[in-house]
C-alpha cells in the first residue's frame, strides 16, 4: 500500500504569474478612492462628520426608527445578515455592503445609481425602507442641523411658509404627498431638491471613508512577497488560493484588491421561491438613465464629465446580470436575494453552472472535486474581516 505524505515544512512553489496575481489581490495594492467630481464635498472632513451623524440618525425616517446603519450595520461590515433587508418593511433584495463603495462607478446590485450620494437618497423615500419624503427631510435637517448644514452648503431657504413648503411633499406613490408636490412651484421644488441632494452628498462623504481591513490573506500575501517565514496559512488554504487564481477562474470577476471587477454578470442564480426572475442590470440601466439625480442631472456637480454613464454598457447579455460583490465582505446568506445559504452552496452552484432562468449563464462548469471545493472554501474564509476601518467614525456619534 502506498501513502502520499505532504511535507508542510517546505513552502509552496508559486510561479511568477501566480505571484503577480496574488500581489494584485493584496489590500496593500489598494490606491486612494477615485475622486467623485459630481460631489464637491466628497472629500470634505466637515461634510464627512455631518454625514456620519446623518448615517446613524433614526429620525431620518417617517417612523423615527430607521437609520442607514439599521441595515448597513458597522459591526457586520456595513451590511446585515438577512436574505432581504428589513427596515419599515422587507426590501426586494439583500443589503449590499457599502465597504469600499467609493471605488465603484455603480451602486446597488443592479447598478441603478451612479454615485454614492444618489444611492444614499433612494432609501429615504422608499416606503419599505425609510418611508419619508423630501420636504419632511429638508425641514428636519434645517431644524436639527442648521448650523452644520449651512457651514458646508451655505444658507438654507426659509421653509416656514407651509403653503409654499408643505410638511409632507415629494414625487412619490403616496397620492397626498405627490399632490402637494405638484402644487409647489418649480423654484420651490428645486430648493427642496437641493437640500435633499446635499443630505445625500454629506452621507456619501462619510461613506467614502469606509474601507476594508487587512485579512489573513493579506498577511500571507505580504509575507510571501517579502520572503518572510509563513506559519499561519494551511496547506488547504494555499491550494484554495491556487485554485482561486487558476482553474476555478474566480479571479476573472473577483479581481483587484477589493476582489470585484464592479461589473455585472449573469451566473445562473435561481430566483427566490415564488418570485418571477429578477431582470437585474438590464432594468437597472433603464432606471439609471431616467434617474433625476444621475451624473447628467443639474444636481450633479460635474454634469459635463460623465464618462461612465455616457458609455454605459447595454445589451441582452445584461438580462439577469448582477454586480459582482466584493469578497472582502463575505458573510451568509449569499447572492442578491440571499438565495444561497452557505459558501458550500455557492461553490456547488459555480461548480455545476446550471442554465439561467432568464438570459445566459456566463459561468461554465468547473468540474472541481469535493476536496478541491473544500480547499477553495477554506481559502475564501481567510478573506473575511469582522468590521470595516474608518477609525473613530465606526460607531454612532
N, C-alpha and C positions, 0 to 999 in steps of 0.2 A: 504494500500500500504506500502511495506517495502522498506527502504532505507539502503544502505550499506555505513557507514561512516568509513573512514580510519583516524586514529589518527596519524598524522605525527610527533607528539611531542615525541612518543616513538620510539627509534631506532629499525631498523630491527633486527631480530634474525638470526644469522648465526651459522651453525653447525661447529664443529671443522674441519671437512673435507673441508667445504666451505672456512673457514678462511685460511687453508693451501693452497687451490687453489688460493685464492686472493693474498696471500703473494707471491706465486710462479710467479705471473704475474707482480708484482711490479718492477719498474725500480730500486728500492733500492737493489734488488737481483742480478742485473747485475754485473758480475765479469769483470775484465780487459779482453780485447780481447785475444784470444789464440795466442800463438806465430806462426809465419809463417817461418819455417826453410828453405823454398825454397827461401826466400828473406833475405839475410844477412843485408840489410839496412832497413828492415821493421820498426825498432824502432829507427832509426837514426833521430835526430832532424834536422841535416843538410839536409838529404835526403828529409824529410818532407817539409822543406822550399823550396827546389828545386822543389819538386813535386807540391807544391802549385802554383808556378809560371807556371809550365807546364800545370796544370789543367785549368788555365784561359787564356792561350796563344792561340789566334786565328790563329797565324801563324803556328801552328801545324796542318795545313790542306792545301790541294792543292790550295784552293781558298783564303786562308788567312782570312777567315771569320768565321770559326767554331772552338770552343774550347770544351773541355769536359763539361765546365759549360754552354754551349749553350743548352744542353738537360738536364744535371744534374744541375738544377737551385738551388742555395743555398737557396733562399727565398721560394722555393716550396719543401723543404725537399729533395733536390737533385734529383728531377725528374721534368718532365713537366706536363702539364695538357691536353695533346693531346692523342687521341686514339692510334696513332702511332707516333713515334719520327720523327721529321723533321729536317734534317741538310742540306747537299747538296741536298738530295732528301728525300723521305719518306721511313723510315725503315719498316721492316716486322712486328715489334711488338712494344708494348708500352715501353717507357723508364722506367726501374725499378729503384727504389730509391737505392742509394748506402749507405744510412744511416745504420750504424751497419753492413755493409757488411763484416767486418773483422771477424765476428763470424760464417760466413757460409763457409763450405768447397766447395760450388759450386756457380758459378756466372752465371748470365743470367736466363731467365725464364726456359730454358731447361737444365741448368747446364753444358753447353758445355765448360766451363773453370773451372779450379780447383784452381785458385788463383786470387787475385785482380790484380797482375801485369800482368798476361797473359790476363786477361779480358781487362785491360787498353790498350793493344796493338791492339786488334781486330778492334775497330772503326777507328783507324788511317789509316788502309789500305782498309776499306770497301768503295766502290765507292759512296754509298749513304750517308755516314757519313762524315769522314774527307777526304777521297779520295786520300791520298798520297801513298808514297812508302818508303821503308827502307833507301835507300841511301839519299833520299831527307830529311828525318827526321834526319839522322845521321849528315849530313852536317849542317843543320840548328842549331842543338843543340850544336855541337862543335864550331860553329861560334859565336853564340849569348851567350852561357852559358859555354864556355870552362873552365873558372876558377872554376865555381861551380861544373861542371861535374867532373873535374879531382881531385878536393878536396875530392870527395866522392868515385869515381870509379877508380882513377889512370889515368895515361897518356893515352890519346886517340890517335888513329892512325892518320897518316898524310894522308888526303884524297885529296890532291891537284892534284894527277895524275888522270885525268878524264878517261884515258884509262883503268886504273885499277878499279877506283871507279866512274862509270857514275853518272851524276847528278840525273837521274831517273832510278831506277832499283829495282826489287823486284819480288818474285814468285807469281805473280798476274795474273788476267784475261787480263789485258792490254798487248797486244802482244808485243809492243815495250819495255815496262818495263821488261816483262818476258824474252824476248830475251837478253836484256842487262844483266840481272841477270845470265842467263845460261852461258854467255860468261865469267863471272868472275870466278876466281879460287876459290876452296873450302875454302882456307885460307882467301881470301879477303871477301867472303860471311860471313864467321864466324866472322870476325872483325866487319862487319856491323851489323850482328845479335846481337852481344854483346852490341853494343851501343843502338840498338833498344830495347833490353831487359832491359837495365839499365834505359831507359826512363820510361818503364812500372813499374819498381821497385821503382823508385822515386815517381811516381804518386801514387802507392799503399801505400807508407809510409805516404803520406798526407791523403789518403782516410781512413786509419786506425784510424785517429783522429775524423772522422765524426760519432758522436753518437747522439742518440735521447735525447730530453729534457723531463723532467717530465711533466706529463699532469694532468688534473683534476682527472683522475682515480688514479694516483699515490698519489696525495694529499689525496684522500679519503682513499686509502689503508693504507697509513701511519697513518692517524688519527684513522682509525678503529682498526688497530693492536696495537696502543699505548694507546687506550682507551680515546682519546681526543673527544671533542664535534665536531660533524659534522653538518655543516649548509649549505654546498654548493653542495649537491647531492640530486636530487629529488627522489621521490618515484619511478617514472618510470625508472630512471637511475639505481636505486638499483635493481629493479626487472629485468631490462635488463641484469645486471651483473649476477644475479642469473640464468637467462636462459643461458647466455654465458657459465658458468661453469657447467651447469646442462643439462636440457632437450634439449637444442639446439645443444649440442655436439660440439660447436665451439672450445673449449679448446683441443679437440682431435688433431687438427692440429695447431691451433693458441695458442701455449703454450710458457711458459718461459717469461722472462722479455721483449724479443723482439716480443713476440706474433707470433712466427713462429717456426715450427719444422725444417725448412730448408730442408724439404723433398718434394717429387714430388707426385702429386695426380691427377687423372682424376676425375673431378667433373661435367662432362657433359656440359661444356660450349659450346655453339654453335659457329661455325666458323663465321668469318666476312663475310658479304654479298658478294657473287660472288667468294669466295675463297674455295679451297679444304681444308678439315680438316687438321689442324696442327698436325704433329706426336709427337711433344713435346719431352719429355725426352728420348724416345727410339732412336730418331735421334740425340739428344744431346750427348748421350753416344758414339755413333759411331764417332761423330766429336771430342769428348774429347779424345778418345783413339788414334785418328790419329793426334792430336794436336802437332805441333812441339815444343810448349812451355809449355807442361804439366809438372806435377811433375816428371815424369820419364826422362825428357829430360836433355841433358847436360847443358842446360841453367838454370836449377833449382839448387839452392844451397844445396839441400838435396835430390838427386835422389834415395837414398837408404832408405828413410824413408817416403814412400808414402802410408800409411795405408789406407786412404780413397779411393785412386784410385785403390789400389791393391784389395780391397774388394768391389768395387762399385756394387751397386745393379742393376741387369738386369732382364729382363723378360717381357712377354707380358702385364703385368699389367701396364707397363710404357707407353704403347701406348696412346697418347693424354694426358699424365700427365704433369703438370707444377708445378714449385716451389711455395710453399706456401708463399705468400707475408707477410711481417710484417704489422700488423695493426697499427703500430706507424707512418706509412707514408700514412695515409688514405686520399686520395683525388680522386674525379672522373676524368675521367671515370675509370671503374674497369675492371679487368682481363687482360690477356696477350696481347690482341689487343683492349682493350677499348670497348669490346662488350656490356657491361652493363653501362648505363649512370649514375645511381643513386644507393645509398645504398638500397633504396626500391626495385629496380630491383634485386640487389644481394640477398637480403633476400628472395624475392619471388622465385628466382631460387632455392635456397637451401631448401626452404620450400616444393617445389614441386619435386625437384630432378629428372628431366626428363632423359630419356635414352640418352647415349652419341652417337654422330655421328660415332665415331670410339672408339674402346676399351670399357672399362667397367666403368660406373659411380660408384665410391666408395660411394658417398653420398646416404643417404636414406631419404625419405620424413620425415619432422619434424612434420607436422600437427599442427603447431602453429596457434593461432587465429590472426586476424588482429591487435588486441590490443597488443598481445604479440610481434608481429613483430615490432610494433611501439616502444615498450619498449626496445627491443633489439637494434633498430636503435639509440634510444636516448643514450643508454649506449655507443655504438660504437663511437658516436660523442665526447665522453669525452676522447678518446684515441689520438686524433689528436693534433699535435703541429704545430706551424706556420713555424718553421725552426729548423735545427739541431744545435747541440752545438759543436763548435770547436774553441771557443774564438776568438782570433784576426785573425784567418785564414778563417773566413767565407766569406769575401769579396775578390775581386780581388786585387792583390798586386799593 
